[in-house]
Amino acid sequence: MPTIRAIFVLTVFLAVTFLLIPVQWLFVTFGLRARRSFPHRYHRFVAYLFGIKIRVVGAPPDSAALLLANHTSWLDIVIFSAVTPLSFIAKSEVNSWPFFGTLARLQRTVFVTRSRRSETGQARDAIAERLAEGDVLVLFPEGTSDDGNSVLPFKSALLSAADTALHQGRQVTVQPVSTAYVAREGIPMGRENRPLYAWYGDMELVPHLWEALEAGPLDVVVQFHPPLQAMDRKELARVAWDRVRKGQAAALAGIL
C-alpha cells in the first residue's frame, strides 16, 4: 500500500504541476498580482496531496517581511508556501537543478552565492530590493538543512538586508519562524523517524522524495514568533536562533 500510494501521489503531483507551470509563467512574465498568490494556492493543494497536516501557531506577516526559519527538508518549501504567500532565498545551485530549479524560479526565488564573500553585498541588495517591493521572503540562516531534531547556529551575513530595505523607505518585519516535524500518520514521531522526511547531508533528492512519499502523511507545527526589533545583525542572528530553537524544542516535546 505505501508504494501504491506513493505512485498515485507522484503521478498526480507531476500531472498537476506540468499543467500549471505555464499559468504561473504567464503571471510572472507579465508581472500580474497573482504571481504571488498562485504558488500559495498550488502548494496548499500539494500539501493536501502529500498528506501534510500543518498546524500554525502565531500570525504570519501580510506584507514585507524577512522570515528567519530552521531548515529540515525540501518539504519546507511546500509547508511554508501552503501557509502564506511568499518566496524563498536559496543557494545559487538550486537555479540549475532540473525541474526543481524551474519551480524555484517561478516562485520568484532570490538566488544567492553563499560561498563567495565578495558577492554577499549583491545578495543583500537583491533581497532588500524584493523586501522594498513588499514581498515576504524566507531565509534559512543555518545555511543548510538538518535532521529536524535540532537547530544549527544562524549565520548573519544576509540579515542586514532588512536594514537596507528600511533605508529605502519600506517598513520591513523581521520574524523568526520555527518548524517541527512532529508526527507520522498521526502518531508522535521519534528522533529515529525524522530522517524519513528530513533531507540533509549527502542525501540524493529524488530517492529521498520517494522515501518520504512512502513514509506516509506528516504532521508539522509552524510557529510564527513575535517580530524582532532592529539590532546588530550578529545579535539578530543569535536572538532569532534562540527563539527558533526553543520553538522547535517545544513542538517536538508536545508542549505547543
Secondary structure, 3 states (H helix, E strand, C coil): CHHHHHHHHHHHHHHHHHHHHHHHHHHHHCCCCHHHHHHHHHHHHHHHHHCEEEEEECCCCCCCEEEEECCCCCHHHHHHHHHCCCEEEEEHHHHHCCCHHHHHHHCCCEEECCCCHHHHHHHHHHHHHHHHCCCEEEECCCCCCCCCCCCCCCCCCCCCHHHHHHHCCCCCEEEEEEEEEEEECCEECCHHHHHHCCCCCCCCHHHHHHHHHHHCCEEEEEEECCCCCCCCHHHHHHHHHHHHHHHHHHHHCCCC
